[in-house]
Amino acid sequence: MQRGLKGIVAAETAISFIDGNAGVLVYRGHPAAKVAVQHSFEEVAYLLWHGALPGAAELSALQAEMRQARQVPDFIYTLIETLPQGLDMMNQMAAAATALCPGQEKPTLAQAVQLTAAMPVIAAAVYRKEQGLPAIRPHAALGHAANYLYTLTGEVPQEAHARALEAYMILTMEHGLNASTFTARVIASTESDMASAVSGAIGALKGPLHGGAPTEVITMLEEIGTVERTEGWLRARLENGERLMGFGHRVYKTKDPRAVALRQVTEQVGQDDHWLRLAAHVEQTAIRLLEEYKPGRGLYTNVEFYAAAVMRSIGLPASMFTPTFAVSRTVGWTAHVLEQAGDNTIFRPEARYTGVIYS
Ligand SMILES: CC(C)(COP(=O)(O)OP(=O)(O)OC[C@H]1O[C@@H](n2cnc3c(N)ncnc32)[C@H](O)[C@@H]1OP(=O)(O)O)[C@@H](O)C(=O)NCCC(=O)NCCS
């Protein structure tokens, strides 16, 4: 028996591949770090669903379909408005996703596109409801990531912010058979429907052991505040035997390829942005100091460090981290549901009984 199925191969997939020792994450054969820098959210979603990057005609068809699908019906906004204030935002998103895409039919690609296109609109409406603000309808001219920011704030975002968020969203779209993706596949394996698989996955992602929260990284960046204060602040923590948040990873024992790619993007677009510039400086300094204080441990930036930096730079509160993760991961979940439904065997492992047996 392997507790938590650790190390057990439980499914075959052609969607992504992770090599933690080599620091490699591959989406359908393409390094995720490369596609995140070179392609849009829509292109990479197409890649994960179809197995190849789209041509120009395929891309514009997908963009048109997603723009149409993000015009969610009024009853979704009404539903969100009527859900109790303070109900966990992830549960509100799951309820809206299930209402949007009901049905018992076999999961379809059209549903994958519909849920992916609608999820940021739903997350933004939930966020604004929690702030006591009215929902904002999608902007007809903006791409997926930029429109997400627009529906959150009501302002067309700066190009740098939209691009940094888009790269983060691409890099968190998919990550093998993690707990929420496994949940989605288990639900799909019972021949349940797409929205049930996605809402179950949202429930799994919400747990702190999975969806996490980069609050501590945000606190660290806020406390450091300026480039000049960085080294002294980090050194004091390490002298004190404390851990630096956003560094080290259980799977990646070399550079987390997602963090490497995000650094590249933030370097390209974040020259004028205080938080992205500060994050790049904190990262460089921390890696140098971690090698000095913890030589040979292979401690590098993890993706959550940049999640925090990107969120802080675009002004999103920590409470939106996990919802934004769900917005991105919907692509991976739906791709896995389609793969599972395409060659299905119901998941039904066994448990070792540790109780008593009375005669
Ligand atoms: C992610 C994490 C749990 C992975 O842990 P792990 O692979 O099991 O590594 P270990 O906990 O065994 O640590 C190995 C060594 O590196 C050190 N180390 C690991 N991460 C460190 C960090 N972020 N800062 C300083 N030292 C760290 C440990 O103190 C340990 O040192 P030792 O050999 O002197 O005892 C760990 O790196 C960590 O706690 N990181 C900080 C938390 C974080 O970034 N979380 C995300 C916040 S949003």
The ligand as a Tripos MOL2 file, in Angstrom:
@<TRIPOS>MOLECULE
LIG
   48    50     1     0     0
SMALL
NO_CHARGES

@<TRIPOS>ATOM
      1 C1          8.7190   23.7020   -0.2050 C.3       1 LIG1
      2 C2          9.4570   22.9400    0.9110 C.3       1 LIG1
      3 C3          8.4440   22.5130    1.9650 C.3       1 LIG1
      4 C4         10.1510   21.7160    0.3260 C.3       1 LIG1
      5 O1         10.7220   21.0140    1.3660 O.3       1 LIG1
      6 P1         11.7270   19.7740    1.1910 P.3       1 LIG1
      7 O2         12.0320   19.5550   -0.2440 O.co2     1 LIG1
      8 O3         11.1420   18.6630    1.9360 O.co2     1 LIG1
      9 O4         13.0590   20.3140    1.8520 O.3       1 LIG1
     10 P2         13.4210   20.2340    3.3820 P.3       1 LIG1
     11 O5         12.3100   20.8080    4.1830 O.co2     1 LIG1
     12 O6         13.8500   18.8410    3.6640 O.co2     1 LIG1
     13 O7         14.7020   21.1950    3.4590 O.3       1 LIG1
     14 C5         16.0250   20.8270    3.0390 C.3       1 LIG1
     15 C6         17.0120   21.8290    3.6050 C.3       1 LIG1
     16 O8         16.8340   23.1040    2.9320 O.3       1 LIG1
     17 C7         16.4370   24.0890    3.8620 C.3       1 LIG1
     18 N1         15.3670   24.8600    3.2450 N.ar      1 LIG1
     19 C8         14.3510   24.3790    2.4750 C.ar      1 LIG1
     20 N2         13.5910   25.3760    2.0440 N.ar      1 LIG1
     21 C9         14.1270   26.5110    2.5470 C.ar      1 LIG1
     22 C10        13.7840   27.8580    2.4500 C.ar      1 LIG1
     23 N3         12.7220   28.2500    1.7440 N.pl3     1 LIG1
     24 N4         14.5400   28.7720    3.0840 N.ar      1 LIG1
     25 C11        15.6110   28.3890    3.7950 C.ar      1 LIG1
     26 N5         16.0020   27.1070    3.9240 N.ar      1 LIG1
     27 C12        15.2640   26.1840    3.3080 C.ar      1 LIG1
     28 C13        15.9240   23.3530    5.0840 C.3       1 LIG1
     29 O9         16.0600   24.1410    6.2350 O.3       1 LIG1
     30 C14        16.8020   22.1520    5.0970 C.3       1 LIG1
     31 O10        18.0500   22.5440    5.6190 O.3       1 LIG1
     32 P3         18.9470   21.4960    6.4810 P.3       1 LIG1
     33 O11        19.4340   20.4940    5.4680 O.co2     1 LIG1
     34 O12        20.0370   22.3480    7.0410 O.co2     1 LIG1
     35 O13        18.0510   20.8950    7.5000 O.co2     1 LIG1
     36 C15        10.5130   23.8590    1.5470 C.3       1 LIG1
     37 O14        11.4910   24.1940    0.5780 O.3       1 LIG1
     38 C16         9.9460   25.1080    2.1890 C.2       1 LIG1
     39 O15         9.5330   25.0770    3.3330 O.2       1 LIG1
     40 N6          9.9320   26.2630    1.4500 N.am      1 LIG1
     41 C17         9.4220   27.4790    1.9990 C.3       1 LIG1
     42 C18         7.9330   27.4700    1.9600 C.3       1 LIG1
     43 C19         7.3680   27.9910    0.6790 C.2       1 LIG1
     44 O16         8.0150   28.5630   -0.1980 O.2       1 LIG1
     45 N7          6.0970   27.8040    0.5400 N.am      1 LIG1
     46 C20         5.3810   28.4560   -0.4420 C.3       1 LIG1
     47 C21         4.9620   29.7620    0.1840 C.3       1 LIG1
     48 S1          3.7550   30.5030   -0.7240 S.3       1 LIG1
@<TRIPOS>BOND
     1     1     2 1
     2     2     3 1
     3     2     4 1
     4     2    36 1
     5     4     5 1
     6     5     6 1
     7     6     7 2
     8     6     8 1
     9     6     9 1
    10     9    10 1
    11    10    11 2
    12    10    12 1
    13    10    13 1
    14    13    14 1
    15    14    15 1
    16    15    16 1
    17    15    30 1
    18    16    17 1
    19    17    18 1
    20    17    28 1
    21    18    19 ar
    22    18    27 ar
    23    19    20 ar
    24    20    21 ar
    25    21    22 ar
    26    21    27 ar
    27    22    23 1
    28    22    24 ar
    29    24    25 ar
    30    25    26 ar
    31    26    27 ar
    32    28    29 1
    33    28    30 1
    34    30    31 1
    35    31    32 1
    36    32    33 2
    37    32    34 1
    38    32    35 1
    39    36    37 1
    40    36    38 1
    41    38    39 2
    42    38    40 1
    43    40    41 1
    44    41    42 1
    45    42    43 1
    46    43    44 2
    47    43    45 1
    48    45    46 1
    49    46    47 1
    50    47    48 1
@<TRIPOS>SUBSTRUCTURE
     1 LIG1         1 GROUP 0 **** ****
